[in-house]
């Protein structure tokens, strides 16, 4: 309704049928941009952050506004398909990690946002799909005080789920099992490890290639991390029903402090960290990684604990020189990361690889390599060329077991002490790939990415299945809009609107295009006394704004057009994101209003020509902003989208379909049989004021901003 408008070491790559194995760690194109003010995306206890099922690999992370975001690619090096879910988490608490698993049938299982609160769990609607179903219970028992959710997959495809029931210093380990055959969860143990109301276990777990579940844990006597002590161990060879010591002796369930087997005795106040790593070799031998301060020293060191024959051994694997102390509650800002451990045993020789991050190595993602554990000689190397902040390692356990390839989740993150935040803008999420045992050349993981408007982050252009990104303006370069993409309208344009359009009212800043409407009075240079033309009969200009378009620069026939933006919904304002056809005068050239707003309503319109010049045939839908039942709706950014093909035009806001118009209904009604929706269109962005439809500017103050995060066009 805008009439009369004018115009690997291992990144597997197939080349000629051969597999190339470059001697370098490889970070692919970023998956997307994630929240980075704390380490909620990069905590070590994410099980899993990345997971492979068949030839499909999945990952998950929080975006800047706390939405859980999923991504999928086809191995070895397919493009990432990214989809934001409807679910949000409290990302300000770094405990609230996302845990992800794909079962043997290809369904995704997702659990997120837990720190002593009710269970948040859902499954994908179909195998291989990124579309998640509703939140649901598992067993309905002990699901009100959940922390530290973990998924693990059995060799047969069933899934194990572990979590703590209760608070820090007073919680118990709960186990559920999901059967692919029945698609149901059952309770294995309500209390596997019992803190007896005095303490709780901080565990780490894995399932080896034979299906044995291995669990090790430290005890904590209070919420203070300094009360961590000892390293205990248990395993189950029947899917979690019964449990035993490493000697084969059966446990009485629940396991308590007095009945546990101890792989290492470590006193309190030893800077012993919790929730680190356990893994197993092909023979099922367990290996545990952690760090603590050896007795009589001041410097915490990385250590591994493993079963050698009938005895447990402890080996120091680092030679750090910087002391630090662990004490207090909440997530700590620590100069080293909790480690992950990979082992590979061949011909009786076990090689080990400890993944970590240390301020002594400029906070890069690093690896300590030991080709023969019996000799305990460790060599450090960096997997990234730059700092990863407060990141900790987590990786694709299923791909490691199947192929011996490390797919490592990497994102630079911040972390304030005790749940405070760092002012770090959005950072790219990468899956770094490396083949252990090969020389290491550090991978580049990109630079800091500018924050988007409102303190959020700018999502990278996702890879939609069946679509290819044809053009985009991300508005990342401050200053005037890129003249290769945009030209400006000037003067009074249409609809008896109040504003004078000029380039000065559009600028790029902070990763966004800002179109600013201002109240400013000056002479109208086109004024003609006695004129009856509304453009020239006005002696003064009272308001200014900007209108940009891609005419003569970029045009497209069919595609997916997207804009992420925040609009001002106060009276008299009329922002729009629209297209016009390149041939014939308006409206016979065709107009598509992907977004326009005025008088409290969003409009989604399609217009074509009639037998009367400058008179349109409209296919219009309106959506009152009040219908979203969100008082803060206009303070947020939203995504407007058009999907346009040779059959129909579909217009959306935040994936809500507003208008579907068949192209059989867009033929001009002037006898020419010309369909303006079957020709190329160009894009327009503008902020109008008042005029025929905008309404009065009652109570609206200036300046007013129309803030555009990006504009993207995809084509088949």
Order of alpha helices (4+ residues) and beta strands (2+ residues): beta-beta-beta-beta-beta-beta-beta-beta-beta-beta-beta-beta-beta-beta-beta-beta-beta-beta-beta-beta-beta-beta-beta-beta-beta-beta-beta-beta-beta-alpha-beta-beta-beta-beta-beta-beta-beta-beta-beta-beta-beta-beta-beta-beta-beta-beta-beta-beta-alpha-beta
